[in-house]
Amino acid sequence: MTPRLPGPTALQQAPLPLPALPGSPCLRIIAVHPTPATFLLQDATGAVLAQSNGTSLSLLPAQGPLCLRKADGLVLKQQGPGEALVQLWTAP
């Protein structure tokens, strides 16, 4: 898998727009938070594609990579105070 953000990216309460991904990628997101927090991956319509289980180390989706036909307009949201470090990984 290939990292798609320029290193771990800080995320706070504001949603983090993810970069548009070419083709039909499969993706995973890792989020590290000092205290348990919940993370939501949403598409452009606001539909939840993946949700973490409220731990301090989250992998989205937990079951394995999420494969999409179109991967633009994706947003990662954090529910919980504080700052998380996030990285997005994809496989073409």
N, C-alpha and C positions, 0 to 999 in steps of 0.2 A: 504494500500500500504506500501511497505517496502523501506526504504532508502538504496541505493546501493553504495553510496560514503561515505568515512569516515568523515562525517560532510560536511558543505558547503565547496566547493572546489573553489579555485581562478582560474579564466580563464582570459587570456589576449589575445593578437593577435594570439598566436600559437593555433592550433586546440587541443582540449581536447579529447584524445581517451577514450571512455567509456568502462567499464569492460564487458567482454563477459557474457551474461546472459543465464542461462540454460533453456531448454524447449522452449515454445512459450509464452514469457512474454508479458504483456501489460505494457507500460511505459509512464511516464510523466516527464518533466524536468521543473524546475523553475530556473530562472536566475534573479538576482537583480543587477542593474547597476546604478551608480550615475547619468548618463545622458542617454537619449534614445539611444538604440543600437538594432541592428538586430542580431538574433541568428539563425543558420541553423543546423539542425540535418541531417547528411548524413550517408548513408550506405557505405559498403566497395567499391562499384563501383563509389561513388561520387554522387549518386542520392539523391536529397533533399527529405527527408521524412516529415519534418515539418520546418516551418519558422515562426519566431515571427514577430510582426508588428511594431517594432521600438519604443518600450516604455522602461521605466526604470525598469518595472517589467514584465517579460515575462513568460508565461506558454506555453510549447510546448507539443503536439499540443494544440492549443487553444480550439478546439471543443471537446476534450475528450481524453482518453488514446489511444495510438497507439499500436496495437497488431501486433506482428511479429511472423513468423514461426521460424526464426533464427535471433538471436540478437547478432552477433559478428561483429567486425569491424565497429561499430558505432562511429561517430566522431561528436563533437559539435564545431561549429565555431562561432566566434564573429566578427561582422562587426561594427567597431566603436572603438575609442580609450578608454583607461582606463581598469580597472579591474572589472570583474563581479564575484559574488558569485553564485555558481551553485550547485544544488542537483538533483539527479536522483532517481525517485521512481518507483517501479515495483509492479505488482501483478501477482502471478503465474497463 
